[in-house]
Each structure stands twice: as C-alpha cells, then as structure tokens.
Amino acid sequence: MELIVGTYGSHLWLLELGQASFDVLATSIFDAENTSYLALSPDKRYLFAVSESGDDSGVYSFRVHPYDRLKPLPKGRIERLSEIRGISPDPCHLVYIPGYFNQCGDPDNGALLTADYSGGSVTLFPVRSGRIEAAAQVVRFEGSGPVPERQTASHIHHLIPYGNLLLAVDLGSDCIHVLRLFDRSVRPLCDGRLDRELRLERLFDIPAPKGSGPRHLVFDKGGSHFYVITELSNEILVYSMPDYTAAGDRPVLLQRLPVGDASFPEQAGGDIQLSPDGRHLYASLRNGGDGLVLCEVLSDGSLRRIGYQTTGAHVRDFFFLPETLPPGEHMAVFCKNARCIQIYRRTAATGSLRLVREIGYGAVLGEPVHGVPYSW
C-alpha cells in the first residue's frame, strides 16, 4: 500500500509500504507548503490539501497517478493542478464533496470546504475537473470563550458532513456550528440532467461546556451519537443526535469524560477516531504524557475509559488503515514533534494497541502531521 503524508514544512511525501511489514520500500517528495491536512476524491484521482501558512495560507489540488512502471511520468506520481492563496488564514481541515458544481454531469467536479482556524470561517471552493476555483462563499463566525489565551475569537478546527448538514467545530467559541448544505440553483444541462450549485446556510449552534475548546469530532456508525475531543479541558464530550421529529430538536450532551493527566498542565487534546467495528474509541493527548486514550463504547453510546497507549510526541492526527491489509486492524499515528509515523496493530477483542513499525523523518523533511492511504 501507499501513504501520502502532509507535513509542516516544504514537502508532501508519497511512501510505498510493505503490505505485511510496513517497511518503507520507496519514497517520493513533492514541493508543497505546510500541508497539514489532506483529502482524496472518492475515486482517488485527485488529492486536496490545505496550506496552513498564516496570512499566505491557501489550498492545493493534485492529480494522483497510479503506479505504472511502463509509463514514466515527467511530473511524477503527484502532479499539482491548482493553488489558491490569501482567502482566510490557517485552514487546518478540509472536506471534499463530489458531484456539485457539475458541468454536463462531469464526475470530476465538486466542492471543497475548509475549516479556517485563524480566520474563524468556513470557505467553500468550486472544483472543476480537479482544479480549485476562486472561493464561492466564506462563512465567518464571531465569538469568544473564557480562556483569554486561546478564545478571543472563533477558531474553526474541524468539519464533518452529516447528511445534508455540515458540523463546524469552533474551539474559540465553545460550540459546534450546524450549517445546511443546500443547492442555490438548479439548471438543466446539455444532456438533460440537472446542475446543482452548493451553498451554506447557518442553522443553529450546539453548545459545548465553557472553556472546553472543542477540537475534533467523530460520529458513531449509526449516526445516533457523536464524540468530541476538547483541546483546553481535555475531555471527551458525548452527544446524542435527535430524530428531528419535533421543531427545535437539538443534540443533547450525555457525558463529559475527563481524559487528561493533571501531572502535565500543558496537555491538550488532539484527534479522535472510532475503530472500524465501532467498539472502541481513541483520542490523542499532546504536550506532556503524550499518547492515545482508549475507551469502550457502551450500548447506550456512552464511554468507559479502559486504557492508555503512550506514543511519540505530539500526535497531531491518526486513523485506521484500510481493511485490505493482513488480518488485524492497523492504525497510522502522526507524531509531529517526534518527526515520525508510528504504525500500531489493534487487538479487536480488547482494543489494545501494539507498536509494529516506526518511520522516522529528518529535520529537513518537515514534521509529519496527517496523511491519506492510497491504493489502486
């Protein structure tokens, strides 16, 4: 399998890993600035990346070419298609939605949504034939929280589509904004199908505890609950989703599970993920006592903490690798300050993790912070 790795630095990486050993068999390097979050189109033909670079921030799109030893590529396996800068500072997460902004039903068209941390906004970009066009909409939020060092303004950190809704996690305002994804106009196309143009409409906010600083969010497999890791209070927040049968139905906060260690006053929550079978939930803690909190998901959607796995320093993001790997489930953990990627094997019965491979980086190569698996 292959792993495309984004970094804080000047490079994007393509690693070929052994299927069973996770040894690095080959590496390729591509120029791109501070690609702290990546997303692939569903067909894996296109790669999208933020460039989290202050006022000079932006977004990239790339064409990803499958490996073919008989067809050398002058621009390499990853070919840059487009780059836009200067819209809203420090995008740190993005989501690609295919099938919008269509032109005669072209499947390569879609919409790219970015969570802009310093800009306190969500930006919507049209994508045509894999190329990002000028921003079509910027939704800016205003708010603050009780932690003056971190919450003087809105800071959007994570986006999650949920049906026809978009949830935007706001660390600065202690809430989760809910927006509707809707089609502003519908026009007939040359082949008789319809062309839809995506827009965002603000609906309501889901409050989080004051001073908690919500950061990342994940839904359970059935969509009946979601889980939020907080960066400032080091908790996992458990919410139940309503059935929306009554006007004004809103998600309800069911549980606040403390996961931090008071021995490390600078400790901060990072990423949060569910195991593929939905039985276990993992959340990262950074800046002291770094590692992954392990929780069991109970029948009512609540959590019970059952363990802790120490990791390399500062886990920015992590995720489970595809199920096409050998028996067992594997997780890729991106340790920013340790400048390495760690591969863990999960025991399904207990949720415990065992380190099986560590891939190190030199200082000149950047700090690995996110990645996407790529197989063809």
C-alpha positions as CSV (number, residue, x, y, z in Angstrom):
1,M,0.0,0.0,0.0
2,E,1.0,3.7,-0.2
3,L,0.6,6.5,2.2
4,I,0.5,10.2,1.1
5,V,1.9,12.3,4.0
6,G,1.3,16.0,4.7
7,T,3.8,18.0,6.8
8,Y,4.6,21.2,8.5
9,G,7.4,22.1,6.1
10,S,8.0,22.3,2.4
11,H,7.3,18.8,1.2
12,L,4.5,16.3,0.6
13,W,5.5,12.7,0.8
14,L,4.4,9.5,-1.0
15,L,5.5,6.4,0.8
16,E,5.3,2.8,-0.5
17,L,4.9,0.5,2.4
18,G,5.2,-3.3,2.6
19,Q,1.8,-4.9,3.0
20,A,2.8,-7.0,6.0
21,S,5.9,-5.4,7.3
22,F,5.2,-1.7,6.8
23,D,8.8,-1.3,5.8
24,V,9.3,1.7,3.5
25,L,10.0,0.3,0.1
26,A,10.1,3.6,-1.8
27,T,9.7,7.4,-1.2
28,S,8.9,10.3,-3.4
29,I,9.0,14.0,-2.5
30,F,6.8,16.8,-3.9
31,D,7.0,20.6,-3.1
32,A,4.1,21.9,-1.1
33,E,4.0,24.3,1.9
34,N,2.5,23.2,5.3
35,T,0.1,20.6,4.0
36,S,-1.3,19.9,7.5
37,Y,-4.5,18.2,6.2
38,L,-5.2,16.1,3.1
39,A,-8.3,14.6,1.4
40,L,-8.7,12.3,-1.6
41,S,-11.6,12.3,-4.0
42,P,-13.6,9.1,-3.7
43,D,-12.1,7.7,-6.9
44,K,-8.6,8.7,-5.6
45,R,-7.7,10.5,-8.8
46,Y,-7.4,13.9,-7.0
47,L,-5.7,15.0,-3.8
48,F,-6.6,18.2,-2.0
49,A,-4.5,19.8,0.7
50,V,-4.6,22.9,2.9
51,S,-1.6,25.1,3.2
52,E,-1.7,26.3,6.8
53,S,0.6,29.3,6.4
54,G,-0.8,32.3,8.2
55,D,-1.9,35.2,6.0
56,D,-0.4,33.4,3.0
57,S,-2.5,30.3,3.6
58,G,-4.3,28.5,0.8
59,V,-5.4,25.2,-0.8
60,Y,-3.8,22.9,-3.3
61,S,-5.2,20.3,-5.7
62,F,-3.1,17.5,-7.3
63,R,-3.7,14.7,-9.8
64,V,-2.5,11.3,-8.4
65,H,-1.3,8.9,-11.0
66,P,-1.4,5.1,-10.3
67,Y,1.9,3.4,-10.4
68,D,2.8,2.1,-13.9
69,R,6.4,1.0,-14.5
70,L,5.8,1.1,-18.2
71,K,4.6,4.7,-18.2
72,P,7.1,7.2,-16.8
73,L,5.6,10.4,-15.7
74,P,7.6,13.6,-16.3
75,K,5.9,15.4,-13.3
76,G,5.9,12.3,-11.0
77,R,3.1,10.4,-9.4
78,I,1.6,13.5,-7.8
79,E,1.0,16.4,-10.3
80,R,0.0,19.8,-9.0
81,L,-3.1,21.1,-10.7
82,S,-4.1,24.3,-8.9
83,E,-3.3,26.5,-5.9
84,I,-5.2,29.4,-4.4
85,R,-3.9,31.6,-1.6
86,G,-5.0,34.5,0.6
87,I,-8.6,33.7,1.3
88,S,-8.7,33.1,5.1
89,P,-5.8,32.4,7.4
90,D,-4.7,29.0,8.6
91,P,-7.1,26.4,7.2
92,C,-6.4,23.3,9.2
93,H,-9.0,20.8,7.9
94,L,-10.9,20.2,4.7
95,V,-13.7,18.2,3.2
96,Y,-14.3,17.3,-0.5
97,I,-17.9,16.8,-1.6
98,P,-18.1,15.3,-5.1
99,G,-20.9,15.9,-7.6
100,Y,-21.6,19.6,-7.0
101,F,-20.8,22.4,-9.4
102,N,-21.4,19.9,-12.2
103,Q,-21.0,20.8,-15.8
104,C,-22.8,18.3,-18.0
105,G,-22.6,15.7,-15.3
106,D,-18.8,15.7,-15.1
107,P,-17.9,13.4,-12.1
108,D,-14.6,15.3,-11.6
109,N,-16.4,18.4,-10.3
110,G,-17.3,19.0,-6.7
111,A,-16.9,21.4,-3.8
112,L,-14.0,21.8,-1.3
113,L,-14.8,23.1,2.2
114,T,-12.0,24.3,4.6
115,A,-12.1,24.9,8.3
116,D,-10.1,28.2,8.8
117,Y,-8.6,28.3,12.3
118,S,-7.3,31.9,12.5
119,G,-9.9,33.2,10.1
120,G,-12.8,31.8,12.2
121,S,-14.5,30.7,9.0
122,V,-15.6,28.0,6.6
123,T,-14.7,28.6,3.0
124,L,-16.4,26.9,0.0
125,F,-14.4,26.5,-3.2
126,P,-15.8,25.1,-6.5
127,V,-13.8,22.3,-8.1
128,R,-13.9,21.7,-11.8
129,S,-12.0,18.8,-13.4
130,G,-9.9,18.5,-10.2
131,R,-8.9,22.2,-10.3
132,I,-9.9,24.5,-7.4
133,E,-11.6,27.8,-8.5
134,A,-12.0,31.1,-6.6
135,A,-13.9,30.9,-3.3
136,A,-17.7,31.0,-3.9
137,Q,-18.6,31.6,-0.2
138,V,-16.8,32.4,3.1
139,V,-19.0,32.0,6.2
140,R,-17.3,33.9,9.1
141,F,-18.2,33.3,12.7
142,E,-17.8,35.7,15.7
143,G,-17.5,34.6,19.3
144,S,-15.2,34.0,22.2
145,G,-14.7,31.9,25.3
146,P,-13.4,32.3,28.9
147,V,-9.8,31.3,28.1
148,P,-8.2,34.5,27.0
149,E,-5.0,33.0,25.7
150,R,-6.9,30.8,23.2
151,Q,-10.5,32.0,22.9
152,T,-10.5,35.7,22.0
153,A,-12.2,34.8,18.7
154,S,-13.8,31.9,16.8
155,H,-11.4,29.2,15.7
156,I,-12.9,26.6,13.3
157,H,-10.9,23.4,13.6
158,H,-12.9,20.5,12.1
159,L,-15.7,19.9,9.5
160,I,-17.9,16.8,9.4
161,P,-20.8,16.4,6.8
162,Y,-23.9,14.7,8.2
163,G,-26.5,14.1,5.6
164,N,-27.5,17.5,4.2
165,L,-25.8,19.2,7.2
166,L,-22.3,20.3,7.9
167,L,-20.9,20.5,11.5
168,A,-18.1,23.0,12.1
169,V,-16.2,22.6,15.4
170,D,-15.4,26.0,16.9
171,L,-12.6,25.8,19.5
172,G,-12.7,29.6,20.2
173,S,-16.4,29.9,20.9
174,D,-17.1,26.6,22.7
175,C,-19.7,25.4,20.2
176,I,-20.4,23.3,17.1
177,H,-22.0,25.3,14.3
178,V,-24.6,23.5,12.2
179,L,-25.0,24.6,8.6
180,R,-27.2,23.3,5.9
181,L,-25.7,22.3,2.6
182,F,-28.2,23.4,0.0
183,D,-28.5,23.9,-3.7
184,R,-28.9,27.6,-4.5
185,S,-30.0,27.0,-8.1
186,V,-30.9,24.0,-10.3
187,R,-30.4,24.3,-14.0
188,P,-30.9,21.8,-16.9
189,L,-27.7,20.5,-18.5
190,C,-27.0,19.7,-22.1
191,D,-27.6,16.0,-21.5
192,G,-30.9,16.5,-19.7
193,R,-29.5,16.1,-16.1
194,L,-29.5,18.8,-13.5
195,D,-26.7,21.1,-12.4
196,R,-26.6,21.9,-8.7
197,E,-24.7,24.7,-7.0
198,L,-23.8,24.1,-3.4
199,R,-24.2,26.9,-0.8
200,L,-24.0,27.0,3.0
201,E,-26.8,28.3,5.3
202,R,-26.3,28.8,9.0
203,L,-28.9,27.0,11.1
204,F,-28.0,26.8,14.8
205,D,-25.2,26.2,17.3
206,I,-24.6,23.2,19.6
207,P,-23.1,24.5,22.9
208,A,-20.1,22.8,24.5
209,P,-19.0,23.4,28.1
210,K,-17.5,26.9,28.6
211,G,-13.7,26.8,28.3
212,S,-13.6,23.3,26.9
213,G,-12.3,24.2,23.5
214,P,-13.8,21.6,21.2
215,R,-11.4,20.4,18.5
216,H,-12.3,17.3,16.6
217,L,-15.5,15.3,16.2
218,V,-16.4,11.8,15.1
219,F,-19.9,10.1,14.6
220,D,-20.7,6.6,15.5
221,K,-21.5,4.1,12.8
222,G,-25.2,4.6,13.0
223,G,-25.1,8.4,13.3
224,S,-27.0,8.4,16.6
225,H,-24.1,9.8,18.7
226,F,-21.1,11.9,18.1
227,Y,-17.9,12.3,20.2
228,V,-15.8,15.5,20.6
229,I,-12.3,15.8,21.9
230,T,-11.6,19.1,23.6
231,E,-8.2,20.8,23.5
232,L,-8.5,23.1,26.5
233,S,-10.3,21.0,29.2
234,N,-9.1,17.5,27.9
235,E,-12.5,15.8,27.9
236,I,-14.4,13.6,25.5
237,L,-18.0,15.0,25.1
238,V,-20.7,12.5,24.1
239,Y,-23.8,13.9,22.3
240,S,-26.9,12.1,21.2
241,M,-28.5,13.1,17.9
242,P,-32.2,13.9,17.8
243,D,-34.6,12.3,15.3
244,Y,-35.8,15.8,14.3
245,T,-39.5,14.8,14.6
246,A,-40.2,17.9,16.7
247,A,-39.4,21.5,15.9
248,G,-36.4,22.7,17.7
249,D,-34.9,19.2,18.3
250,R,-31.2,19.6,19.1
251,P,-28.3,17.2,20.0
252,V,-28.1,16.6,23.8
253,L,-24.8,16.4,25.8
254,L,-24.9,13.0,27.5
255,Q,-21.5,12.6,29.1
256,R,-18.3,14.6,29.9
257,L,-15.5,12.1,30.3
258,P,-12.2,13.7,31.7
259,V,-9.2,12.1,29.9
260,G,-6.3,14.5,30.8
261,D,-3.5,14.0,33.3
262,A,-3.1,16.7,35.9
263,S,0.6,15.9,36.1
264,F,1.0,17.7,32.7
265,P,-0.5,21.2,32.9
266,E,0.1,21.9,29.2
267,Q,-1.5,18.7,28.0
268,A,-4.0,19.3,25.2
269,G,-6.5,17.1,23.3
270,G,-5.8,16.4,19.6
271,D,-7.6,13.9,17.3
272,I,-10.4,11.4,17.9
273,Q,-11.4,8.2,16.0
274,L,-13.6,5.2,16.3
275,S,-12.4,1.7,15.5
276,P,-13.8,0.2,12.2
277,D,-16.1,-2.1,14.2
278,G,-17.4,0.8,16.4
279,R,-16.5,-1.0,19.6
280,H,-13.6,1.3,20.8
281,L,-12.9,5.0,20.7
282,Y,-9.4,6.6,20.7
283,A,-8.4,10.2,21.5
284,S,-4.9,11.7,21.5
285,L,-3.3,13.9,24.1
286,R,-0.2,16.1,23.4
287,N,2.3,18.4,25.1
288,G,3.1,16.1,28.0
289,G,2.4,12.4,28.7
290,D,1.6,12.1,25.0
291,G,-0.5,9.1,23.9
292,L,-3.8,7.7,23.0
293,V,-6.7,7.3,25.4
294,L,-8.6,4.1,24.9
295,C,-12.4,3.9,25.6
296,E,-15.0,1.2,25.3
297,V,-18.3,2.3,23.5
298,L,-21.2,1.1,25.6
299,S,-24.6,0.0,24.4
300,D,-26.2,3.4,25.2
301,G,-23.4,5.3,23.3
302,S,-21.6,6.4,26.4
303,L,-17.9,5.7,27.0
304,R,-15.9,3.8,29.6
305,R,-12.1,4.5,29.7
306,I,-10.2,1.3,29.7
307,G,-6.6,2.1,28.8
308,Y,-3.8,4.4,27.6
309,Q,-1.1,3.9,24.9
310,T,2.0,6.1,25.0
311,T,3.1,7.3,21.6
312,G,5.7,9.6,20.1
313,A,5.5,13.3,20.9
314,H,2.5,15.4,19.8
315,V,0.1,13.2,17.9
316,R,-1.5,15.7,15.5
317,D,-3.7,13.1,13.7
318,F,-4.2,9.4,13.4
319,F,-6.5,7.0,11.6
320,F,-7.1,3.3,10.9
321,L,-5.6,1.9,7.7
322,P,-7.7,0.2,5.0
323,E,-9.0,-3.3,5.7
324,T,-7.1,-4.7,2.7
325,L,-4.1,-5.2,4.9
326,P,-3.2,-8.6,6.5
327,P,-5.6,-9.9,9.3
328,G,-6.0,-7.5,12.1
329,E,-6.6,-3.7,12.2
330,H,-3.8,-1.2,11.9
331,M,-3.6,2.5,12.9
332,A,-1.2,5.2,11.5
333,V,-0.2,7.7,14.1
334,F,1.4,11.0,13.0
335,C,3.8,12.2,15.8
336,K,4.6,15.8,14.9
337,N,7.3,16.7,17.4
338,A,8.9,13.2,17.3
339,R,9.1,13.6,13.5
340,C,7.8,10.1,12.9
341,I,4.9,8.0,11.8
342,Q,4.0,5.0,14.1
343,I,2.0,2.0,12.9
344,Y,0.1,0.2,15.6
345,R,-1.8,-3.1,15.5
346,R,-5.1,-3.3,17.3
347,T,-6.5,-6.3,19.1
348,A,-10.2,-6.2,18.3
349,A,-11.3,-8.0,21.5
350,T,-9.7,-5.6,23.9
351,G,-8.9,-2.5,21.7
352,S,-5.3,-2.5,22.9
353,L,-2.5,-1.3,20.6
354,R,0.9,-2.7,19.9
355,L,3.6,-0.8,18.0
356,V,4.8,-2.6,14.9
357,R,6.7,0.0,12.9
358,E,8.1,3.5,13.3
359,I,9.0,5.6,10.3
360,G,11.4,8.4,11.1
361,Y,12.0,11.7,9.3
362,G,15.0,14.1,9.3
363,A,14.5,17.7,10.4
364,V,14.9,19.0,6.8
365,L,12.0,16.9,5.6
366,G,9.3,18.5,7.8
367,E,7.1,17.4,10.6
368,P,4.5,14.7,9.6
369,V,1.1,15.7,10.7
370,H,-1.5,14.0,8.5
371,G,-1.9,11.5,5.7
372,V,-4.2,9.5,3.5
373,P,-3.9,5.9,2.4
374,Y,-3.7,5.4,-1.3
375,S,-4.1,2.0,-3.1
376,W,-5.1,1.2,-6.6
